[in-house]
Amino acid sequence: MDLLYELSDKKINTISLDFVRYLESKINWKQRLIAIKGARGVGKTTLMLQHIKKNIRNKDAVLYISLDHLYFSKNTLLDVADAFVKRGGKYLFIDEVHKYNNWSTELKNLYDHYSELQIVFTASSILDIYKGNADLSRRAVAYDLEGLSLREFIKLSHNIDFSVLRLSEVLKNHKELSLSIINKIKPIKIFNEYLQYGYYPFFIEGIEVFHSKLANTINLVLETDLPNAQKIDYSAIHKIKKLLYVISQSVPFKPNITKLSNEIGTTRPTLLLYLHYLELAKIIYSLTSNAQGHNFMNKPEKIFLQNSNLFYAISNEQIPQKGTLREVFFINQLSVNHKINYTEKGDFEVDRNLHFEIGGKSKSFEQIKGLKNAYVAADDIEIGLGNKIPLWLFGFLY
């Protein structure tokens, strides 16, 4: 136990509070069992450690542990928590629960038997915390941490803090909002930087190695996190990797599931399941129609990579098309707080009543002509006019 306390103190004391993610203020930290889920590399551990350092004064009552540590090859989470409580512990922060076989049962037991203990844990986005061996649905409150928004990237990389905007504000007052922002930054330059390396906070460790680190992260997700969370074998992982490569070479595209399953060497239902896994891992984004609903057994209308940085890590031999990057950026930023659907007219339907066409500065309204609440999100412009809005401004929504 002394080793765990030493590691915990070191982690907490060395964490910086200079930049704190958007989700920290949205979590109800008074809940007894809190789950923070997200893709690998988006900053779940940092968020948890920052909360401890920022808000918990009695550090003797706090313990941070990571379940992928060798200590837990011979010691159980239950034993550690019991010893912690007996030493006056009140706040237990647990990292990487998906690396621990009996995570759901032991978390349930901790919740039920130690009412004085608050537990916060992180998990891979692939893990369904409500479908473990124990029922956590009535106990755990789950939050999803997304990657950096463009607004957060500006704060982290340029130390300029802008307020979060509501979509309704952007649609109504985009000209005034844009003017207030371009007085402080050159948004188009920073926007293009963000598309290449701005979604994952570890870009601060070095831009020159960012894409190789991201490629390694993707491999870890597929080879380690996915088998741990979904209990699938290596042959399935190999096919999922092949599927991801095929997708990366042609997104966005309307998938022919039969053709794609033949190419990967699997059945239609299994292919749809593999696509579901990639979406849970926050590697792809599947777009469905309003009528269809979002069920993984339904064929997606279109498939995109989940964020623009992934193009440079997966398809490093080819430069991604600018039009594709624009669409991926729009989906990625709006899907955090809004529902996006496929539509036959225009590029995207948002919240069932807004229609968007994405393009460059000369993009017209022709493809959304006659639609109510129709907008063009245009790249390469600093200030919009009427219903034509700068694309980069949609990066300030969280």
C-alpha positions, 0 to 999 in steps of 0.5 A: 500500500505504501507504494500506491500512496507514494505513486499517487502523491507524485502523480497529484503533485506534478499535475499542472492546473494551467489548462483544464478540460471543459468536462471538469465543470460539467461533472457532478462531483458529489455523486458516489460513483462516477465514470469518465469515459473517452478515447485513449489520449484525450486526457481522462487521467489528467482531468481526474488528477486536476480535480483532486489537486484543485478541489480536495484539500485533505490529500491524506483522504485521497488515493489515485491508483491505476489498475494496469499497475503490476501491483494488481497482478497479486492484489485485488481492488477490494483489498486495496479499497478496504485498507484505504478506508481503514486508514481514513480514505474517502476519495478513491480515484481509479484509472484503466478499469477495463484492464482489470478482469473483475472491475464491475463486480468489485466496483459494485461491492465497493459502492454497496459496502463502503457508503463513506467512500466516493469512487471516480474511475476512468474507462475506455470509450469501448467499455459499456460500464452498464454491461459488466458482470454486475449491475452498475446502471443504478449506481454509476453516473457516466460522462464522456470526455471528447478530444479538444475542441478548436476553442480548447486547442487555442487555449492550450497552444496559444494561451488565449481563452474564449468563451464556449458558444451555443449553436443558436448564438453562432447561427444568429450572431456569427458576424459579431462573434467572428469580429471579436475573435479575429481581433485576437487571433488568425483563426484560419491559420490555427484552424489548419493546424488543428486539423492536423494535430489539435484534437489530442492534448498530447500534441504539446509533447512535440508536433514532430512526433504527434502522428507517430504517437497517434498511430501507436495509440490507435494500435493500442486501442485495437490490440489492447483496449478492444480485446480487454473490453469486448473479449475478442480474439486476435483474428478479429483484431486483424480483420478490424485493422484491415477494415479500418485501412479500407475505410481510411482510404475512401472516407467519406463513403456510402458503404456496400456492406455485402461487398465490404464484408467479402473484402474483409472476409467476414459475414454481414452481421460481424462486419456491422459489429466491427464497425460498431467497435470502431465507433465505440473506440472513437476512430470512426463516425457512422452517419445514419438517417433520421428515419433509420435511427442509430442502431449498429445493426442498421447499415450506416448511410455514410462513414467518416473518420472520427476526427481529422487528425486520424487521417494523418496518422492512418493514411500517412502516405496521402494528403487527405482531401480538404473537403473531407477534412471540413466535413469531419471537423463539422461532424466532430465538433457538433456531435458533442452536444447535437444530433447529426443525421444523413440527409439527401439534400445538403450535407448534414441535418442537425437536431432534425430541423437545421440543414448544413452544406459544407464547403470552401469560401465560394460554396453556394446555397444551391444544394440546400435551396428551398430548405428552411433553416439552411446554412453554409459552413464555409472554409477560408473566410474570417467573417460570414454574411447572412446564412454563410458562416465561417466553418472554424467558428463551429469549433467554439461549441464546447 
